[in-house]
Amino acid sequence: MMKETILAFSQEKAEPIWLQERRLAAFDKIESLPLPNIERVRFHRWNLGDGTIAVNDATANVPDFTALGDNPKLVQVGTQTLLEQLPAELMQKGLVFTDLQSALEEIPQVVEAYFGTALRYDEDKLAAYNYAYFNSAAVLYVPDNMEIETPLEGIYLQDSDSDVPFNKHILIIAGKNTKFSYIERFESIGGQTKKTSANISVEIIAGAGSQVSYSAIDRLGENVTAYISRRAKHDNDSSVDWAMGVMNEGHVIGDFDSDLVGNGSHANLKVVAASSGRQIQGIDTRVTNYGHNSVGHILQHGVILERGALTFNGIGHIVKGAKGADAQQESRVLMLSDKARSDANPILLIDENEVTAGHAASIGQVDPEDMYYLMSRGIDQKTAERLVIRGFLGAVITEIPSKDVRQELMSVLDSKLDKR
C-alpha cells in the first residue's frame, strides 16, 4: 500500500518517470539494506522515519522576509517554497536556484544527469529512505565558468507545529571552473510541540576546477530526531571547503563525506558541535582519497554540557592508486560535566605507500586553572565557562572564511548555552 502511496505522490507532483522509478527502487531496497555504520553511536532504535510521505499544510510560522537581506536565496518552510530571490543578471547567465519541481522544468537533463551521483539510493537504509520518501527538495545549479561574489543562501525551516516528517533532498551542482559560496540553514520554528523525524540528504557535485565554499548551521528543535547526510563528489582540481555548525537540540546523526575522485582535488571539513541536556549527537566525518595528489583534511571540535553525549568519528581512507594523497584529521572534545559522555574516534585506512597521513584526538574537561584564573578576576562561573567554550570552539570557527558565518555560529552557540 505504501508503495502505491509513494507512486501517487510522485505522479501528483508530475515527477518524470526516471524519478518515479528511482523512488520505487529505493523503497524496494529499504528493508534489505543496513543502517549507516556510525561507530560507537547507538541509534538503531531512534525514530528516523515512520514511512509517511505527505506535504505540510499552510503555516502561520513564516519568517520575517524583510530581515533576510537581499542576497540570492531560497526559503522553504516544511514542504512549501515561500521565497526565491535571484538577481536577473545571474538568471540570464543560467544560474538556477529553486525547488526540484521548477528545476525539472528549467534544466531537466541536468537534474537527471546528476541527481543521485554523489549519494547512491542503495548505499544504506537511510539513503534509500530519503530517495523514497523525500517530500521537498531544492536544486542549485551554477553553470561552467561562473563566479559569484555574493553568497547564495538556502534557508530550510521545519515547522515544529507539524508532525509531517522533514524529509529533504538538496542537489548542488558546481560546473567546471565555477567559484561561489553557499550558506545553508536548517532550523525549527514555531512552538516545538510535535515530535517528528528529519532525513536530510545534501549532494554536492564539484566539477573540474570548481571552488565551493559551503557553510551550514543546523538548529533543528528538541522534538526532531534527525539524520543529516552531506556528500560531495569531486572532479579534477576541484575544492570544497566545508564549515558545519551542529547546534541541534534533539538527537542527531551527522554523516559528512567527501569522495576525492579527481586528481588534485581538495576537501577541508570543519565541524563544531555542542551537545546539552540528554542529547545524543554522533558526527561521522569521512574523506576518501581516490585521485592522485588529492588532499582531505578534517578538523572537529565539540563541547558537551550536562548529560549530553557527543561522538566524533574521523575517517580518512586512501585507496590503492591514490599516489601523493594527503589525509589529515583532528577531533577534540571538551566536557563541562562529569555526567557527559564522549568519544573521539580516529580511523585511518591506508592502501597506498606514497602518501601523507596523520591524526590527533583528545577528550578532556575544562582546565581548573583556566577557570580559577578567570574567576579570580571577578568573572562568575557561568561567564567563565562561556569564555572557555568560545575559545575552544573558536580554534575551528576562526578557520571559517565567512565573517558572517563565524559571527552567526558564535551567536547560535551563545543561545544554546543560555538555555542551560
Number of C-alpha atoms within 10 A of each C-alpha: 5 11 15 10 13 23 17 13 18 22 14 9 12 13 17 14 11 9 17 20 15 16 23 19 17 26 23 16 19 21 13 10 16 13 16 15 10 18 15 14 19 10 16 9 6 13 16 22 21 12 14 15 19 18 16 18 11 11 13 9 16 15 14 7 11 7 7 12 8 12 13 17 22 23 24 23 25 26 25 19 16 13 14 14 15 18 12 9 9 14 11 9 11 15 19 20 25 25 23 21 17 14 20 18 11 14 14 14 11 13 20 14 9 15 21 20 16 21 22 13 24 21 15 20 19 25 25 27 25 25 28 29 27 25 25 23 23 23 26 23 20 23 18 19 14 19 15 14 9 12 16 20 21 24 19 24 24 30 28 25 18 19 16 24 30 32 30 22 24 20 25 21 24 27 20 21 18 22 21 18 20 19 19 18 19 22 19 25 18 16 12 18 14 14 17 24 23 23 24 23 23 21 23 26 25 29 24 22 23 26 23 22 19 21 23 21 22 21 21 27 26 21 18 26 25 28 24 19 21 18 21 26 23 31 23 21 23 29 28 24 19 21 27 25 25 25 25 27 24 21 25 28 23 19 20 21 22 25 23 32 22 24 23 21 29 30 27 19 23 24 24 27 24 26 32 25 17 17 21 24 29 26 26 22 25 24 29 23 32 23 27 20 22 30 26 28 22 22 22 26 25 27 26 27 23 18 18 23 25 27 25 30 23 28 22 27 23 30 16 13 15 26 21 19 29 22 25 20 26 20 25 22 26 24 24 20 14 10 14 22 19 25 20 23 20 19 15 18 13 17 14 16 13 12 17 16 18 14 19 14 18 14 16 12 14 15 11 9 9 14 19 13 12 18 16 10 8 9 15 12 13 13 13 18 19 15 15 17 22 16 13 19 24 17 14 18 25 13 13 20 14 18 12 9 19 19 13 14 23 16 12 17 21 14 12 17 17 10 8 10
